[in-house]
């Protein structure tokens, strides 16, 4: 069973950047698609970015051109580089084995001045 642990969240000003990391243990994730989801207060969880086992990527329209998902299979880790952050990006971000999980515990990202 894969265990996922997110890190790298925090408070950042609008226009700033953060890089989230998702470290996996218990299994090698190179054979899996991996995703980042987020859930803002009072809203449903949404898919933000997806990377296939082969490295193909897809993004929600709201983050295209600003976020980049990547993976380092040697480190068993998936990343989400977030640039030009906006207040509406504020949410708890979750790493997931795509499509059906498991999920990590989530990490808070707050974009505010």
SVG drawing of the C-alpha trace seen along z (x, -y; Angstrom):
<svg xmlns="http://www.w3.org/2000/svg" viewBox="-19 -42 36 44">
<polyline fill="none" stroke="black" stroke-width="0.4" points="0.0,0.0 1.3,-3.4 1.6,-6.1 1.9,-9.7 3.2,-12.7 2.9,-16.3 5.2,-19.1 6.1,-22.6 2.9,-24.5 2.5,-27.7 1.6,-31.4 2.6,-33.3 1.8,-36.7 -0.2,-37.1 2.1,-36.7 4.5,-34.5 5.5,-30.9 5.6,-27.6 6.7,-24.1 4.7,-21.2 6.3,-17.8 4.6,-14.4 6.9,-11.7 5.7,-8.2 6.6,-5.1 5.5,-1.5 5.4,-1.1 7.2,-2.4 5.0,-5.0 6.6,-5.1 4.0,-2.7 1.1,-4.9 -0.5,-8.1 -0.3,-10.7 -2.5,-13.8 -2.8,-16.9 -6.2,-17.9 -7.3,-20.9 -10.2,-21.8 -11.0,-25.3 -13.3,-26.2 -16.9,-25.5 -16.1,-24.1 -15.8,-20.6 -12.4,-19.0 -11.2,-19.5 -8.5,-18.0 -5.6,-20.5 -3.0,-18.5 -2.3,-15.0 0.8,-13.2 0.8,-9.8 3.3,-7.1 4.8,-8.1 5.1,-11.8 2.1,-13.2 0.4,-16.1 -3.0,-17.7 -4.2,-20.7 -7.3,-22.4 -8.1,-25.5 -7.7,-27.6 -4.0,-26.8 -2.8,-26.3 0.3,-28.2 0.9,-28.8 1.3,-25.3 3.6,-22.5 3.4,-18.9 6.5,-16.7 7.8,-13.5 11.2,-12.1 10.8,-8.4 14.3,-7.9 13.1,-9.8 9.6,-8.3 8.3,-11.9 5.9,-14.1 6.0,-17.9 3.7,-20.7 5.4,-24.0 3.0,-26.9 3.8,-30.3 1.8,-33.5 -0.3,-32.5 -3.7,-34.1 -5.9,-34.3 -8.3,-31.9 -5.5,-29.3 -5.9,-29.1 -6.9,-25.6 -5.7,-22.3 -3.8,-20.5 -3.7,-16.7 -1.5,-14.3 -3.2,-11.2 -2.5,-8.0 -4.6,-8.5 -7.5,-7.7 -8.7,-6.0 -6.2,-6.9 -4.8,-6.7 -4.5,-10.3 -2.0,-12.1 -3.1,-13.9 -3.2,-17.3 -1.2,-20.5 -2.5,-24.1 -1.6,-26.7 -2.7,-30.3 -2.3,-33.1 -2.8,-36.5 -1.2,-39.8"/>
</svg>
